[in-house]
């Protein structure tokens, strides 16, 4: 049976490398069965029979990737912003996550979150659930129904939680194994191992998770690294044998290719070298690092050194779900680091084109796609209608993209494609 042949037309913009935009005015993306067959300035005759969707003067970009967010914290967006990380966890995050022992509540919240992601153009995620296996399965169901792809993980934490949010080591291991077996056959959302962070996991639990990681080498790992100075002191107290935070994961086999480490605010040259060498991904979460006063990650330095960097909203430490907001915050804090470092700490602040790459192309690579619109990849795209913004006929397409990144709202998104299917 022939696959559906489609052609969408508009002003196409993407970034295959940091800071380098490809701009194709009035051009076409052709897909067959949702798979990209080519990008063309004129529609080739061989595709004349394609079903056409003409978006006119609208802008088409790759959809967004969010490599770090906490699904059960969605109900507490905008709360606790006067606290730092450890106090914020105890007062807000842990009590909120404990509510997800209620499967009905989990389904209501996660259905809204999944649709909110798609409505904001995010189609690929690495996402934390709570420690509840049933709620995590519900999260995966709701993400798949909405068209969100990527990885979701049942959190592991057998110490330093709260009375309502804690599990025994044995429970954590057994539930994790069952979670993997229940979900390893999914197509859109796959399991990921998720030790919350080193202070939440005993040595015994970390050792068992390392064994699971070895048994399932295709399942990646996600956690936190060097986010907050008090956190780092705590990690050192818990693991005096480790010179640096990253070693607490490495010694248990959790520091490996495609491991995702959120924040890396205080990762020094040695830790960054370890990140690069292992093929670990650093996820910059600028809004969270600002909101709960963690610091400013050295993103320019990491990029220069060849560290793989992507971006995350980190809700609800971050208060914004839209990756457009995350991109603009990344630019702002990069300017602050550059300025207050005496313009010496990093060579240059992040540009719009670089931030755009970090919320699109970088994450695409993590999920096995080529940055931009790679032939043979399934179409993930966002269509922006910026006519509601102030009329300025002097702007070129790159400048229109810049304005969308800074000013774009949910209502400016005309369509979202995920896995080759139009979702809105």
N, C-alpha and C positions, 0 to 999 in steps of 0.2 A: 504494500500500500504506500502511495506517495505521501511524504511528509508535507505538512502545510508550509507553503512558501509565502513569506511576508517581506515587505519592504517599508521601512519607516524613513521619513524625510524631515530634515530640519538642519539647524546649525549645530554641527557636531564638534565637541571639544573634549579632549582627554589628555592625560599626561602619562607617558610611558616611563619617564625618569623624573626625579625630583627637579622641579623648576622649569621643565621644558614642556610647553603646551603645544599640542597639535590642534590647529583650528581649521575646520573644513566647512565653509559656508554653503548652505543650500545643497546638502549632500545626503547620501542614502546609506542605511545599514540594511543589508539583506540577511534574513535568517531562513533556515529550513528546519522545521521541527524544533524551533527555538534556538538552533545552533547558528552562530554567525558564519556566513559564507563570504562576506566581504564588505568593505566600505568603499563607496564610489562617489565621485563628484557628479557623474551622470549614471542613470540606471542602465546597465547593460541589456542588450536586446534579449539575451538568454534568460533574463529574469522578467521579461515583459508580462508574464502571466501572474506575477506575484500579487498578493493582496496588499494594496497600498494604504498606508496611513500617513497623511501629509500634515505635519505639525507647523507648516508655514515658517514664520520667522522665529519660532521658539528655539530654545537651546537644549540640546541633548547631551548628557554627560553619563559616564559610568555611575551606577548607584554607589551608595556609601557602605563602608565597612566599619564596624564598631567592635574592636577586639578586646574590650573590657567593660562589662557592666554587670550589675547585680539585679537580677529580675525581682527578687522579693523586696527590694528597697524602693521599687516604683511607687508604693503608696506614701513614702516619706520624702518625696522630692521637695526640696526647699526647706527642710527642717534640720535643726541642729547646726546651722552654719556659723554659730558663735563658738563652736567647740573645735578642738583638734582631734586627730584621728582616734586615739584610744578612748577618750571620754565620749566621743561621738558614737563609737561602736557600742559602748555599754549603755548609754542612755537612749539611743534611738535605733541603731541597726539591729542589735540582738533582739530586743523586744518586738520589733516589727517582723523580723524573719521568723520568730517563734509562732506567729499567727498562721504560718503556712502548713502547720500540722492539720489544718482544716482544708480538706480537698475542695470543698465547694468554694471557699474563699479564694483558694489558689486559682481555680478555673476562671472566676470572675476577673481577678486582677490580671492574670496572664493573657486572657483573651484581649483585654484592653491594651496591654503593653505590646503584644504582637502586632495589632493593627496600628498602634501609634508609631511603631518602628517603620512599617511599610509606608504609612502616610508621610513620613519625614524622609523617605528615600533610602532608608537603611535596609539592605537585603541580606547582608552577611554579618554574622556575629560570632564572638566567643563570649559566652554568657554564663555567669554563676547562677545557680539556683540556691535553695537553702539546703540544709542537711536532710530534708525529707524526701525519700525516694519517690513516693506517690506524687507529691507536688512537682518533682522534677520531671516525671513522665508526663504530667499534665502540661507543664511548660513546653516540652518538646512537641506535644500534640498541637498546642495552640500556635506555636511558631510555624510549624509545617502547614497548618490550615491557612495561615495568613500569607505564606510564601517566603518566610524568612529561612535562610539556610545557614549552615555552619556547625558550631559545636556548643553543647550545653552540658554542664556538669553538676552532679550532686556534690555539695560541699562536704568535706571531711573536717570534723573538729571534735576531739575527745578531751580537750582541756581548755581552760581559760575562756569558756563561754559564759552562759548564764544558767540558772536553774532550769529555765524553760528551753534553752537552746544548747544542748550538749548530748553527746552520744558516747557509749563505751567504745573502747578500741575494737572489741569483737563485733559490735553492732556496725560500726563504721566500715569495717572490712567486708563483712557479709553483705551489707546493703549495697556497697559499691560493686561487688562482684555480680550481684543480682541485677543491679542497674545496667551494667554493661551487657549482660546476656539478654536482657529485655529489649535493649535498644540498638544493638550493634548492627541490625539489619535495616535500619532506617536509611532513607535516601537523602533527605534534605538536612536533617539535624542529627548529628552523630555525638556519641558520648566523648567526654574529655575528663581526665582525672583532675580533681580540684581540691587539693589541700588548701584550706582557706589562707593561711599563712603560717609560718613556722611556729609562732607562739600558740596557735590553736591545735597543734598536732604533736602528740608525744613521739618520742623516738621510735617506740614500737609501731605506732601507726605509720609513720613515715617509712619505716623499713618494709612494712607490708604493702604500702602503696608502690614502693620501688619494685617489689616482686610482681605486682600486677602490671606495672609499666613494662617490665621485661617480658611478661607473658603475652601482652597485647601491644607489640611495638608500633602498630599503626594508630594507636590511640594517643593523642598528645596530652600535655600537662599544662595547667594554668594555675598561677598563683600571684603573689605580690612580692616586690623586692625593693628594699631601700627607699621606702615612701616617706618616712617620718623619723626624726632623730631619736625620739623616745622609743619608738618601735625598734630601731636598730640597737639601742642600748639593751633593750629587753632580750632581743635575739642573742646578743653576745653573752648575757647572763645565763641563758638557757643552753647555749652551745659554746662554752669557753674554749673548746678544742678547735673551733672554726675562726680563722682570722677575719673572714668576711661573710656577710649574709648569704651570698650565693652558694657558699660551700655547704650550708645546711640542707640544701636541695641536692647538691652534687653527690654528697656522701651516701645518699640513699637511692641513687639512680634516677632521680627526677629532673636532672639538669641535662637535657638532651636536645637534639635537633627538633625544632618546631615547638619546644616549650615556650609558653607565653608568660612573660613576667611584666606585670603592670607597674608603672610609675618610674622606677630607676632614677628617682630625683637625686639621690646622693651616691649614685654609682661612680666610683672614681676610675682612674685609668686602668687599674688592675682588674676591677670588676667588669668594666666595659670590655676589656680584652677577653675575659672569660666568657662573656655573653657572645661576642663575635665568634670565638673559637668553637663553641659548642653548637652554633646555629640557633641559639635562643633568640626570640623576638622580644624587643623592648617596646612596651605600649605606653605612649605618652598620654597622660590624662590631665590636660592643663586646667580644665574647669574645676575638677575635684581638688587638684593641688592648690588652687587658689582659695576655693570655698572653705576647706578645712585646714588651711594655713600650713601646708606641708612644705612647699618650696617650689622651685622652678627647675625642671630637668634640663640637662645640657644637650638639647636635641641637636643643635648645629654641630657640636663636637661629636656626638654619636654618629651622625650621618657622615661626617668627614672621616671618621675612623672605620667606616664600613659596617657598623652595627645595623642590623635589620630593625627598622623602626616603623611602627604603625600608630594609630591613635584610637583612643577609647573615650566614651562619655563618662564612664565610671559613675553612672547614677547609683545611689543618690548622694555620694560624696560630691559628684558633679550635679548641678541643678538643671542641666539642659540635656534633653535627649537628642536633639538635632545635631548631626555632625557638622552642619554649617556653623552652628554656634561654637562647637568644639574647635573648628579650624580657626575661627577668628580669635578665640581666646588663646590658642597656641601662638598666633602671630603677636598678640599683645604681650604675653608674658615673655616671649623671646626678645621683644624690644626692651622690656624692663631688665632682663638679664644682661643684655648688651650694654644698655645705658649705665646701669649701676655697677657693672663690672669694669667701668671706666673704658668701655669700648675695647677692652682687651680680653675679657673672659671668653668671648666667642667672636669670630671674625665678622659675623653679620647676622642680623636677625632673620627669622624665617620670612620668606616672601609669600604672597598669595598663591603663586603657582606651586610652591613647595608644599604649603599646607593642603592645597587641593590634591596633590599627589598622595599625601599621607592619609587622607580620608577616602581615597579611591584606589589608585594603582598599587600602593604598598600592601594594603589588605588583600587585594585581588591575588597578589603573588602568594600570600600566606595560604590562601584557599586553593592554590593550584591553578589559577587562571593567569593569563598574561595581562600586565597592566594596560588599561585602555579597552579596546574592543578587539580582542584576539580572535583571529579566524580559527574556528573549531571549538571555541568556548561558547557556553550558553549565554544568552543576552541578559545582562544585568544593567539597567539603565534608568535614568531619571529625565523627565522632560519638564523644563521650566518655562512658564509663561510669565515674563517679567513686564507685561504691558501695564500692570497695575502700579508700577513704580513711576516716578516722575519722568516725563518725556525728555530725553536728551539725545537728539539725533547725531551729535558729534561723537558718541561712543562707538568704539569698535567692538568686536565680539569678545575679545579678552577682557575689556573693561566692563562689558555687561556681565561676564562671569564673575569678575571681582565684586561688582555690586550685589549680585545674587548671593555670593558667599557672605558678605557683610550684612545684607538686609533681607535675605530670603526668608520667607515664612511658609508654613504648611500650605496656605492657599495659593502660593505661587507654583506649586507642583501640580502639573497637569496630568502626568501619567508616571507609573513606576512599573518596570519590567523586572521580573526575577525568574531565573531558570527558563528564560525565553517566553514567559507567560506574562501578559499584562495583568497586574494585580489591582491597580486603580486607574 
